Amino acid sequence: QVQLVESGGGLVQAGGSLRLSCAASGRTFSRYTMGWFRQAPGKEREFVGQISRSGTNTYYADSVKGRFTISRDNAKNTVYLQMNSLKPEDTAVYYCAAAMIISPGNSSWSQYDYWGQGTQVTVSS
């Protein structure tokens, strides 16, 4: 089993940056494909991006492509979400998730096995 804990959320002005971290427990972190999702009030959970087990491959939603970057450090059991050029519409609770078996770029939240508790990101205009 994997426990995930996100951190790094907060309030930022439009155009600013934040880096979210997701720390995983256990010694099998490198076996999991990691994903980031977000959910704004009254909206469905939305795929943000995914990173492969080795970190070689990343996939992003069109809405964040070119602004967000996912990376991971398997030695530290941590995955990151660097968010630049933030917009008010990026305001949401951000979640990291782990999947043991998932196809590359799969954006379906139901394919992920473990979830963090989420961290709030608020972008003011």
MONORFEN-V578321 format. One record per backbone hydrogen bond with DSSP energy under -1.0 kcal/mol. NH is the residue of the N-H (numbers start at 1). CO is the residue of the C=O. E is the energy in kcal/mol with one decimal. If there is no record, write none. Layout:
NH;CO;E  NH;CO;E
This chain:
5;23;-2.1  7;21;-2.2  12;122;-2.6  14;124;-2.4  15;86;-3.2  16;13;-2.2  18;83;-2.1  20;81;-2.7  21;7;-2.6  22;79;-1.9  23;5;-2.6  24;77;-3.0  25;3;-2.0  31;28;-2.1  32;29;-2.0  33;99;-2.7  34;51;-2.0  35;97;-2.7  36;49;-2.7  37;95;-2.8  38;46;-2.3  39;93;-2.1  43;40;-2.3  46;38;-3.6  48;36;-2.8  49;36;-1.7  50;59;-2.3  51;34;-2.9  52;57;-2.6  59;50;-2.2  61;48;-2.5  64;61;-1.6  65;61;-1.3  67;64;-2.4  68;64;-2.3  69;82;-2.4  71;80;-1.5  73;78;-3.1  76;73;-1.0  78;73;-1.8  79;22;-2.1  80;71;-3.4  81;20;-2.4  82;69;-3.1  83;18;-3.3  84;67;-2.0  86;16;-2.3  90;87;-2.2  91;88;-1.8  92;121;-2.0  93;39;-2.4  94;119;-3.1  95;37;-2.8  97;35;-2.3  98;114;-2.2  99;33;-2.8  106;103;-2.1  111;108;-1.5  112;109;-1.7  113;98;-2.3  114;98;-1.8  116;96;-2.1  119;94;-1.9  121;92;-2.7  122;10;-2.8  124;12;-2.4
